[in-house]
Amino acid sequence: MPDLIAAAAAAGVERVVTIGCGRAQSEQAVALAEAHPQVYAAVGVHPVDAGRGNWRDSDVDWLRDLAAHEKVVAIGEAGLDYFHERTTPDDQPRAFRAQGELAADLGMPLVIHTRDAADDTMVILRDLGLTDVVLHCFSIPEYLDEALERGWTISLAGPVTFPKNTALRDVVPRIPADRLMVETDAPYLAPVPMRGKRNQPAFVAHTLACVAELRGDAVADLDASTSATAARVFGW
Ligand SMILES: [Zn+2]
């Protein structure tokens, strides 16, 4: 991990949010954030984990305790994933709603993971009525307008650099600069030209460059605006 942080710093990455996908990982994320000034943590139960019967309603208690740590900046990833887990679908919405209510209660952003479940994810998000939402690894361009109307932030990851991903790439110029962030989703989904490698925070520079090109922005301007958006959303 220190190597990855050093590589990120060398690539101009000033801050990293590492994410927990369950209790043990969330605790690890907080420990990493404690150990490294430039690392922050999000704590949550990922829908794949929740969908494997690992969600208990009492999990909001440890989430609330961890979220009180000064380096914890968001709740999540929470959401729905029907690609990986279709067997126990009711645990996913229960975990999602509970984490949404916790985020609202704590005044923290909710980081959303959604895969093959866009319509159902939107139903729950509308119901929760949150404005402080980050659509992580944004993949639902058909809902961009509604997401923007509701005040949510769009976070683009490696898939936006894939040439065949035209539906997503086409909407990128329409995202207001103050609602747009970039991320890696490491260790998954490495951006072009690193595709196929294990992803790491330093590679976000490639995603930034690609998004700047799609928008016709100067890389330095997009660098500054995405950093400012992240600072506002995560409150650092
Ligand atoms: Zn995710």
Boltz pocket constraint, residues with backbone or C-beta under 6 A from the ligand:
constraints:
  - pocket:
      binder: B
      contacts: [[A, 77], [A, 112], [A, 113], [A, 114], [A, 136], [A, 137]]
      max_distance: 6.0
